[in-house]
Amino acid sequence: MRAVVVAALVALRATAGAHALSPALLEVRELGDERIAVAWKMSMFQAPGATLTPELPADCVPEADPAETAGADSITERWTARCATGLVGRQVGVEGLAVGKTDALVRVTLADGRVVQGVLRGGEPRLRIPDRPRWIDVVGSYAKLGIEHILTGPDHLLFVFGLLLLVGGGGLLLRTITAFTVGHSVTLSLAALGLARVPSRPIEVGIAASVFLLAVELSRDPAARRTLMRRAPWAMAGLFGLLHGLGFAGALAEVGLPAGEIPTALFAFNLGIEVGQLAFVAAVLLAARLLLGLASPRVAAARWLPIYAMGSLSALWCIERTLALVAPGW
């Protein structure tokens, strides 16, 4: 695995901000008497020239100007509107997703208590509100959301990359990745079901620290002293997986779970995370195989570069997230 160097880090560099470009969120709730409440949340970090605009049915007329609230990294607008023919069978969407190269989450709560939600993209900027949400639509939407979250989360991917460097390939890699999967699946499920509640900012600090500790272990000479991480990497992966699962739950909390389809949505989101994770592992292993064919003394000497880059980046995240935790206005 010494040849696993630049390929994965190049993929990570483009997203080194660790979830900087959060998806927009459009929430619509029926109030009765043909009235709806609308909440439109968008990140302050948008692609240059991109303007995202929520789209409601043409007969939905705002009753007043939106009230705007600014958060740490987002802006939320709220208003009410009157829709003469209701929302069922109609479409809601977001304009500008293709230009902004981002996604938007939509959650519609109908007057009868049903919740319809999905993920919008440039090629699919609108969501039709059916009479009843189909389970297959829930699976598709939440699986895509899980894939996108893991593949746009450089801290999670960097930890998996470190596990590959630590254990190499073969059966030990399978056991280690499986332990990480079991760990984050447990806490993701508990948090999503409301059985475990932990503030997100300390969790983000802990995730960055887990990457840093793994980088420190990789920088040591494995022949000098067999640490617990080296002797039982699967145990370490499972323990830190519990922490990462709470981080995954933060993304799921943004959209919530649909009433009546909670097990399905939770399973699909977890499945999406695993698919994205396995795709990343496969890409790194393929890159390693290709780089082995280019083996030379110079390439071998560069094997420390990804470890030092991993340690430096995770240390930066630790500092930034700790400052955000103790001094939110920093």
C-alpha positions in Angstrom: 0.0 0.0 0.0 3.0 2.3 0.0 2.1 3.4 -3.5 -1.2 4.8 -2.3 -0.2 8.5 -2.5 -1.5 11.3 -4.5 -4.6 9.9 -6.2 -6.9 10.1 -3.2 -5.5 13.5 -2.0 -6.2 15.1 -5.3 -9.9 14.0 -5.0 -10.0 15.4 -1.5 -8.4 18.8 -2.2 -11.3 20.1 -4.1 -13.5 19.7 -1.0 -10.9 20.5 1.6 -13.3 22.9 3.3 -15.1 20.0 4.9 -18.8 20.4 4.0 -18.4 24.1 3.1 -21.0 24.0 0.3 -24.1 22.7 2.2 -27.2 22.0 0.1 -30.1 24.5 0.2 -33.2 23.5 2.1 -36.8 24.4 1.1 -39.5 23.6 3.6 -43.2 24.0 2.9 -45.9 23.3 5.4 -49.7 23.4 4.8 -51.5 25.4 7.5 -55.1 24.8 6.3 -57.5 27.3 4.7 -55.4 27.3 1.5 -52.4 28.8 3.4 -48.8 27.5 3.5 -45.7 28.4 5.5 -42.4 28.5 3.6 -38.8 28.4 4.9 -35.9 28.8 2.5 -32.4 28.2 3.8 -29.3 28.6 1.7 -25.6 28.5 2.4 -23.6 31.8 2.3 -21.1 29.9 0.3 -22.4 29.8 -3.3 -20.7 29.2 -6.6 -19.9 32.5 -8.5 -22.8 33.7 -10.5 -25.2 31.3 -9.0 -28.6 32.5 -7.8 -30.9 29.9 -6.2 -34.6 30.7 -6.1 -37.4 28.6 -4.7 -40.3 27.8 -7.1 -43.9 27.3 -5.8 -47.0 26.6 -7.8 -48.1 29.6 -9.8 -51.2 30.2 -7.8 -49.3 30.5 -4.5 -49.3 34.2 -3.7 -47.2 35.5 -0.8 -49.1 37.2 1.9 -46.1 39.4 3.0 -42.4 40.0 2.4 -40.1 37.3 3.7 -38.5 37.6 7.1 -34.8 37.0 6.9 -32.6 35.4 9.6 -28.8 35.1 9.3 -27.0 32.1 10.8 -23.3 31.3 11.1 -23.0 30.1 7.6 -26.5 30.3 6.1 -29.5 32.6 5.5 -33.1 31.6 6.1 -36.1 33.4 4.7 -39.6 32.7 6.0 -43.0 33.7 4.7 -46.6 32.6 4.3 -48.6 32.3 1.0 -52.1 31.4 -0.1 -52.5 28.5 -2.6 -55.9 28.3 -4.2 -55.7 24.6 -5.2 -53.4 23.1 -2.5 -50.1 21.3 -3.1 -51.0 17.7 -3.8 -50.4 16.9 -7.5 -48.4 20.1 -7.9 -44.6 20.7 -8.2 -42.2 22.7 -6.0 -38.6 23.2 -7.0 -35.5 25.4 -6.9 -34.2 27.4 -9.9 -30.5 27.8 -10.5 -29.2 24.4 -9.4 -27.5 23.7 -12.7 -25.6 27.0 -12.6 -24.7 26.7 -9.0 -23.6 23.0 -9.4 -25.2 22.2 -6.0 -28.2 20.3 -4.7 -31.3 21.3 -2.7 -33.3 19.4 -0.1 -37.1 19.7 -0.2 -39.5 18.8 2.6 -43.2 19.3 2.2 -45.5 18.7 5.2 -49.1 18.3 4.1 -52.2 19.2 6.1 -52.9 15.5 6.8 -49.5 15.0 8.5 -47.8 13.3 5.6 -44.3 14.4 4.6 -43.0 14.4 1.1 -39.3 15.1 0.6 -36.5 14.6 -1.9 -33.2 15.9 -3.3 -33.2 18.3 -6.2 -30.4 18.7 -8.7 -29.6 20.6 -11.9 -31.1 17.8 -14.0 -34.1 17.4 -11.7 -34.9 20.8 -10.2 -38.5 20.1 -9.3 -40.4 17.6 -7.0 -43.9 16.5 -7.7 -46.0 16.0 -4.6 -47.8 12.7 -5.0 -51.0 11.6 -3.3 -48.9 9.3 -1.1 -45.0 9.0 -1.1 -43.8 5.8 -2.7 -41.2 3.8 -0.8 -39.1 3.4 -3.9 -38.8 7.2 -4.1 -37.8 7.4 -0.5 -35.1 4.8 -1.1 -33.7 6.6 -4.1 -33.7 10.0 -2.5 -32.1 9.0 0.7 -29.5 6.7 -0.9 -28.4 9.5 -3.1 -28.2 11.8 -0.1 -26.0 9.3 1.7 -23.7 8.9 -1.3 -23.3 12.6 -1.7 -22.6 13.2 2.0 -19.8 10.7 2.2 -18.2 11.7 -1.1 -18.3 15.4 -0.2 -17.0 14.9 3.3 -13.2 15.0 3.1 -12.8 14.4 6.9 -14.6 11.0 6.6 -12.9 10.1 3.4 -9.5 11.0 4.8 -10.1 8.7 7.8 -10.9 5.8 5.5 -7.8 6.7 3.4 -5.8 6.5 6.6 -7.2 3.0 7.4 -6.1 1.8 4.0 -2.6 3.1 4.6 -2.6 1.5 8.1 -3.7 -2.0 7.3 -3.0 -2.5 3.5 -5.3 -4.9 1.8 -6.7 -8.4 2.3 -8.8 -9.8 5.1 -7.6 -7.3 7.7 -8.8 -4.4 5.5 -12.2 -6.1 5.2 -12.5 -6.5 9.0 -11.4 -2.9 9.6 -13.7 -1.3 7.1 -16.6 -3.5 8.4 -15.9 -2.4 12.0 -15.9 1.2 10.9 -19.2 0.6 9.1 -20.8 -1.1 12.1 -19.7 1.7 14.4 -21.1 4.6 12.4 -24.3 2.7 11.6 -25.1 2.2 15.2 -24.7 5.9 16.3 -26.3 7.1 13.0 -29.4 5.1 13.7 -29.6 6.1 17.4 -29.1 9.8 16.6 -31.6 9.7 13.7 -34.2 8.1 15.9 -33.7 10.7 18.7 -32.2 8.2 21.1 -28.8 9.9 21.2 -28.4 13.7 21.1 -24.9 15.2 21.0 -24.1 18.8 19.9 -22.7 18.9 16.4 -19.7 21.1 16.9 -17.9 18.9 19.5 -18.5 16.0 17.2 -16.9 17.8 14.3 -13.9 18.5 16.6 -13.7 14.8 17.5 -13.9 13.7 13.9 -11.0 15.9 13.0 -9.0 14.7 16.0 -9.6 11.0 14.9 -8.0 11.8 11.5 -5.1 13.5 13.2 -4.5 10.6 15.6 -4.5 8.2 12.7 -2.0 10.4 10.9 0.3 10.4 14.0 0.1 6.6 14.1 1.0 6.3 10.4 4.0 8.6 10.9 5.5 6.2 13.5 7.9 3.3 12.6 5.7 0.2 12.9 8.7 -1.9 13.7 9.6 0.2 16.8 6.6 -0.6 18.9 3.4 -2.4 18.1 0.6 -0.1 19.4 -3.0 -1.0 19.9 -3.9 0.7 16.6 -1.4 -1.6 14.8 -2.4 -4.8 16.7 -6.2 -4.3 16.5 -7.0 -1.7 13.8 -10.5 -3.0 13.6 -11.2 -2.1 17.2 -9.9 1.4 16.7 -12.0 1.7 13.5 -15.1 0.6 15.3 -14.6 3.0 18.1 -14.0 6.0 15.9 -16.9 4.8 13.7 -19.2 5.6 16.6 -18.0 9.2 16.5 -18.2 9.5 12.7 -21.8 8.1 12.8 -22.9 11.1 14.9 -21.4 13.3 12.2 -23.4 11.5 9.5 -26.5 12.0 11.6 -26.1 15.8 11.4 -26.7 15.7 7.6 -29.7 13.5 8.1 -31.1 15.9 10.7 -31.1 18.6 8.1 -33.8 16.8 6.1 -35.4 14.7 8.8 -37.1 11.3 8.3 -40.4 10.9 6.5 -43.3 9.8 8.6 -44.3 6.2 7.9 -41.1 5.5 6.1 -38.5 6.0 8.9 -36.9 2.5 8.7 -36.8 2.7 4.9 -35.2 6.2 4.8 -32.7 5.3 7.5 -31.7 2.1 5.8 -31.4 3.9 2.4 -29.2 6.7 3.8 -26.9 4.2 5.5 -26.8 2.2 2.3 -25.8 5.3 0.4 -23.0 6.0 2.8 -21.6 2.5 2.4 -21.9 2.6 -1.4 -20.0 5.9 -1.5 -17.4 4.6 1.0 -16.8 1.4 -1.0 -16.5 3.3 -4.2 -13.8 5.5 -2.6 -11.9 2.4 -1.3 -12.1 0.8 -4.8 -10.8 3.9 -6.5 -7.9 4.2 -4.1 -7.0 0.5 -4.5 -7.1 0.8 -8.2 -4.9 3.9 -8.1 -2.5 1.9 -5.9 -2.3 -0.9 -8.4 -1.5 1.6 -11.2 1.1 3.4 -9.2 2.9 0.1 -8.4 3.7 -0.2 -12.0 5.6 3.2 -11.7 7.5 2.1 -8.6 10.9 3.8 -8.4 13.2 5.1 -5.5 11.7 8.5 -6.0 8.1 7.3 -5.7 9.0 5.2 -2.7 10.6 8.2 -0.9 7.4 10.1 -1.5 5.3 7.7 0.5 5.4 10.1 3.5 3.7 12.9 1.6 0.1 11.7 2.0 0.7 11.1 5.7 2.1 14.5 6.4 -0.6 16.1 4.3 -3.2 14.1 6.2 -1.8 15.2 9.5 -1.5 18.9 8.5 -5.0 19.1 7.1 -6.6 17.4 10.1 -4.6 19.6 12.5 -6.0 22.6 10.7 -9.5 21.3 11.1 -9.0 20.7 14.8 -7.9 24.3 15.3 -10.7 25.8 13.1 -13.4 23.7 14.7 -12.2 24.2 18.2 -12.2 27.9 17.7 -15.7 27.7 16.3 -16.7 25.7 19.4 -15.2 28.0 22.0 -15.6 31.3 20.1 -18.5 31.0 17.7 -18.0 34.5 16.3 -14.4 33.8 15.3 
